[in-house]
Amino acid sequence: MNETPDAMPVHVSVENQLPEDLHRAMGVFIADHPQWDQYRLVQAAIAGFLFQQGCKERAVAQHYLAGLFHQQTCTQDALHS
């Protein structure tokens, strides 16, 4: 899939059930770190897991690195500049 720099990133909704204690910990983290929200946290967690398991896709690596450095993805940055 070739993406043009000015294209809006594709998003897919995912429904998931979390253990209550994990959900509570996520809420505490987000309350302590207002720059994060539940969507960004889940994206960072999934990208981190995939990257650490050896996923070689460039987009996954970009999401992983953006999560590490608390930045928006490159595609989102290009839209806001």
C-alpha positions as CSV (number, residue, x, y, z in Angstrom):
1,M,0.0,0.0,0.0
2,N,1.6,3.3,-1.1
3,E,0.5,6.2,1.0
4,T,0.9,9.8,-0.1
5,P,2.2,12.2,2.5
6,D,-0.9,14.3,2.5
7,A,-3.3,11.3,2.9
8,M,-5.2,10.8,6.1
9,P,-4.0,7.7,7.9
10,V,-6.5,4.9,7.9
11,H,-8.0,4.0,11.2
12,V,-9.8,0.8,12.2
13,S,-12.0,0.6,15.3
14,V,-11.3,-2.4,17.7
15,E,-13.4,-3.5,20.5
16,N,-11.7,-5.3,23.3
17,Q,-12.4,-6.5,26.9
18,L,-9.7,-5.8,29.4
19,P,-9.3,-7.2,32.9
20,E,-10.6,-4.7,35.4
21,D,-7.2,-4.2,37.1
22,L,-5.5,-3.5,33.8
23,H,-8.2,-1.0,32.8
24,R,-7.8,0.7,36.2
25,A,-4.0,0.9,35.8
26,M,-4.5,2.4,32.3
27,G,-6.9,5.0,33.8
28,V,-4.3,5.9,36.5
29,F,-1.6,6.2,33.9
30,I,-3.7,8.5,31.7
31,A,-4.7,10.7,34.7
32,D,-1.0,11.1,35.6
33,H,0.1,11.7,32.0
34,P,-2.4,14.1,30.3
35,Q,-0.6,14.0,27.0
36,W,-1.8,10.4,26.6
37,D,-5.3,9.0,26.0
38,Q,-6.6,5.5,25.8
39,Y,-6.2,5.3,22.0
40,R,-2.6,6.5,22.0
41,L,-1.7,4.1,24.8
42,V,-3.3,1.1,23.1
43,Q,-1.6,2.0,19.8
44,A,1.8,2.3,21.5
45,A,1.3,-1.0,23.4
46,I,0.4,-2.9,20.2
47,A,3.2,-1.3,18.2
48,G,5.7,-2.0,21.0
49,F,4.6,-5.7,21.2
50,L,4.8,-6.2,17.5
51,F,8.1,-4.5,17.1
52,Q,9.6,-6.4,20.0
53,Q,8.4,-9.7,18.5
54,G,10.3,-9.0,15.3
55,C,7.7,-7.3,13.1
56,K,9.7,-5.6,10.3
57,E,7.0,-3.3,8.8
58,R,8.2,0.2,8.7
59,A,4.8,1.7,9.8
60,V,5.0,-0.5,13.0
61,A,8.5,0.7,13.7
62,Q,7.4,4.3,13.2
63,H,4.5,3.9,15.7
64,Y,6.8,2.1,18.1
65,L,9.4,4.9,18.0
66,A,6.7,7.6,18.2
67,G,5.3,5.9,21.3
68,L,8.8,5.8,22.9
69,F,9.4,9.5,22.3
70,H,5.8,10.6,23.0
71,Q,5.3,12.0,19.5
72,Q,2.6,11.7,16.9
73,T,3.3,9.5,14.0
74,C,5.1,11.0,11.0
75,T,1.9,10.9,8.9
76,Q,0.0,12.9,11.6
77,D,2.9,15.4,11.9
78,A,2.8,16.0,8.1
79,L,-0.9,16.8,8.3
80,H,-0.4,19.4,11.0
81,S,2.6,21.3,9.5
